[in-house]
Amino acid sequence: MFIPEGTRRAAIATFGVVALSAAIGGRAALAQSGQAVRNIRVDVAPLRANAGDPTATWVEQELPRRLTQALAGRLTPKGGTLTVRIDYLTLGPNTGATIHAGSSPDNIIGVATIGSVQWPVRATTSYAASPIDQTMIEQSNHYRVSQLVQALTFWIARDLGA
């Protein structure tokens, strides 16, 4: 079957617009719904399996506290439970990557759920290597994980309209 090139391109463009609108509309609806939060639950079991400790423990300790602070105005007994599952956390090289202007990208990836709405969450930060970090690697990594948790908290709170 022959489909003219212009028709094919128009169909692909239309599909892309519809898919993008659905993705953006879902987040906009979530933020505009003003959905209140009753409590916050953080699941680091997948992260513990992938990255181990102390990384999973750091996230488990810091993410609920930061989310509680960021969502303080939205916490109410009549709200839903915000569950954040952290699947992966990767730290770039401690020496700084030359392809990223001397910095290393760090990433945290997971899924947030409130009520029946589920959406992927992700944050990226950049780490600029310091000579002292090489002698204090655990403290350096803890700081980097803290920065990722802070960035992820910002995006989750933004998605919830806080």
Secondary structure, 3 states (H helix, E strand, C coil): CCCCHHHHHHHHHHHHHHHHHHHHHHHHHHHHCCCCEEEEEEECHHHHHHCCCCHHHHHHHHHHHHHHHHCHHHECCCCEEEEEEEEEEECCCCCCCHHHCCEEEEEEEEEEEECCEEEEEEEEEEEECCHHHHCCHHHHHHHHHHHHHHHHHHHHHHHCCC
